[in-house]
Amino acid sequence: MTSDQHIIKINQSDLNKNEDKALKMIRDSKYHSITIIKRDGKIEMLESIERISEQTRIIDILKDHNYQNIELKQANGKIVCLNRTVKTKLT
């Protein structure tokens, strides 16, 4: 093993609830990317980007979350890409 390689074994009990939630989101395949925002060494917020099916109704997307950014791309009159960024504040 080189000095750049580290093997870390973490038991589920070693994680606090915010770390556990972040890890579950990272493992969830529906998220395209996840940004972890920390303050004072603790996870404060998670920003997740999720790809949504183009057939999903916009009104249904708006009802899903109170705080979100929606990105919609259109080509030849049809929706070709629909992404949602959701901010989840952790306590």
N, C-alpha and C positions, 0 to 999 in steps of 0.2 A: 504494500500500500504506500502510495506517495504521500507527501506532506499535504497535498491539495485535497486528498480524499478523506472523508470523515464518515464513519458509520455511526448513526445515532439510533438507538432503540428507545422508543417512547411508549410507555404504557398508557392506555386510555385514561387511567386514573391520574396521570401526571399532568394532564391538560386541564386548564380552567374552562368554564363554559363558553367563553368567547373564542378561545382557541379551538375547541371542539366544533363549534358552529362553522368557523372558517374552514377547518379541515373537511367537514362534510360538504360544504359548498364547492371546495376544490375538487373533490372526488365526484361530484354530480356532473354528468356529461352534458347537461342542458346549458351550462354556462360556458361561454366562449372565452371569457377572461374574468379574473377576480383581482381587485386591487384592495390591499389591506392598508388601512390608515391607522397609524399608532400615535399615541400621545403619552409621554412619560413612560415609554416602554410597554404600554398596554394597548391592546387592540381597541380602537374607539369606533371605527366604522368599516363596513365592507361595501365596496362598489362592484356590482356584478353586471356583466354584459351578457345578455341572453339572446340567442337567435330565435325568432318567432316565425311560425309558419305563415306564409304569405296569404293563406286563406282565412286567417283569423280576423274577425271583425274588429275594427278600430275601437268601437265603443266597448267591446269586451276587454281589450287591452287597457283602456283608460280606467276601467273599474277594478282591475287587478291590484294596483298599488297606489298609495297616496302620493309618493315621491318617486318620480321616474322621468327619464328622458327617453323619447322615442325617436328613432332614426328610420326614415322610410325612403327607399330609393325606387324610382320608377323609370321604366324604359318601354317605349312604344305603347304607352297607356296602361301598362301592367306593372304591379308591384313586383320587384325582383329581389328586394332585400328589406327585411324588417328586423331591427335590433332594438332592444330595450335595455337601458342602464338603470339599475335600481340601487339606491343608497339605503343601506340598513345600518342604523345607529345601534350600537351595542352598549349595554349598561354595565 
